[in-house]
Amino acid sequence: MAQAVFSDFETGVWSPAKSLVRVLVVMLGALSLSWAAAVNGQAFIHPDTVGYTRGPDVAIMKLLGPRFTTEWAQKKEGMKAAAPAAGHASAAADDKEVMGGRSIYYGVLAYLGAFVGGFWPTVFVQGLGVALLVEIALRGLRLFSLPTYAGVMALLAGATAAPFFVAFVMPDIWAGIAIGALATVFALSRRLSRPDTVLLGAMIVFAALAHSSVVPVLGIMLLAGGGLWLLQRGAQFDPRPGLAIGALALVIAVAGGMAFSAMVKHTVGKPPVNPPFMTARVIADGTGIRYLHDHCAGQPFAVCRYAARFPMDVDHFLWGTTDKDGVFQTVSADQRRALSDQDARFAVSVAAAYPVSQAAASLGNAALQIVDVDLSDFDYKPSLRTGFAQTLPAAPYAALRQTRAFAEAWPAAALTLLQSAVAIAALLLIGAYAARPIKGGAATGPSSAMILSVLVLIGVLANGAVCGVLSTLYGRYEARVVWLIPLAAALLTMARARARAWRA
């Protein structure tokens, strides 16, 4: 009966029954992607989850009163929540310092999950984003049926890390959703209904607001989408919706960041302080240290004061808590703000002074990040458990102690191996299809499914390159988007099978 409801979807005929079944199917897809949270006992969290949740929680408490707050609003974030340990540098406190780098917009989604309890609404909404992306892509390719949708969702739920990132109270899953959604808009623009385009656009915009790393990835995809169209002029896709939606997302992301900064400045008198990721990166690359030795005689940058502490990797520079293994967390509030304000200027100065060395370091970082898909974040190591004990409110911490992740009971190494093997197999399959395109009939040039796959691969590569060049090397950054490669391979396989059936 349900299958019959979908028999007319290609004709564009709308019916209440079809729409209801479609909604129910997508919701079931979202639930299927929530299994990792269910098995774990709750959503997975990260030290940054505290910051994402606490920001809107505190704001809502000030606006609406304690009735609408949670226990997260009463717990300070990070190492500053605990008394300084012996030997730790004591950074001066500043009640007007608001730490940036954690999106207030994603924080609203995290806060709603905390307010209802256990972050379950957050997990469901994130699963809904993936499930809806798959459903729209299948319909846009004229491949949708209940068996095909169930098969693709089973692939994502059982053979990729998508369920773990759906269950992660971090904006990571939205990077993958943004790449997949923009690729779908570009490749299938002529086949998507207006509501589908609007839904995909909304997900892209939210992803751009959710994390700053998504913004340059979308920018690269905009160039790639426009470039593909120029190379395949007259092909079956219209780049204008993709270009318009991608550009709009970038504008809204920039405006959203400016609005948050203005709000913080209006509230506390000073703009937020963003961690100096680019400064930390060039210091770790060695080019920043070389610049300090060659150009710090006149103390042009705040980081010059700490040249004697280097070499130092990115994580220690940003989060180390003593003057021997850190910088940003150990200095005064004024120095933190100076490091933040000078971040981009210092990195650009280093790159301008040593362009060849920095380019080589950045290319190496990008290459390493692209192949790093580690999933160890889903087992909480002893240092992480110690940090959670210091930063989490009592009730969430008590619940956390009962999870599989707290007991390090997830086979993280095996899961990483499975994800890598499936992604490599999917990549080889896409390559084989690209080498042997289906010809004849009405087909001219790459198929819509191939264009979608190429744009997905460009987005996945761009994600690794952006994170590797601008931040620390971290397996989670690329693992968060690799599930898109098996999805693209599955869509392409079904599209080719259908094309062969039509030719027969």
Secondary structure, DSSP 8 states (H G I E B T S, - for coil): -HHHHTTTGGGT---HHHHHHHHHHHHHHHHHTTHHHHHHTS-B--HHHHHHHHHHHHHHHHHH-GGG--GGGGS--GGGGS---TT-------TT--B-SS-HHHHHHHHHHHHHSTTHHHHHHHHHHHHHHHHHHHHHTT---HHHHHHHHHHHHHHSSHHHHHTBSSTHHHHHHHHHHHHHHHHHTTTS-HHHHHHHHHHHHHHHHH-TTHHHHHHHHHHHHHHHHHHTTTSS--SHHHHHHHHHHHHHHHHHHHHHHHHHHHHHSS--B---HHHHHHHHHSHHHHHHHHH-TT--SGGGGGGGG-S--HHHHHH--STTT-STTTS-HHHHHHHHHTHHHHHHHHHHHSHHHHHHHHHHHHHHHHT----GGGS--HHHHHHHHHHS-HHHHHHHTTSTTTTT-S-HHHHHHHHHHHHHHHHHHHHHHHHS---STT--SS-HHHHHHHHHHHHHHHHHHHHHHHS---HHHHHTTTTHHHHHHHHHHHHHHHHHHHH-
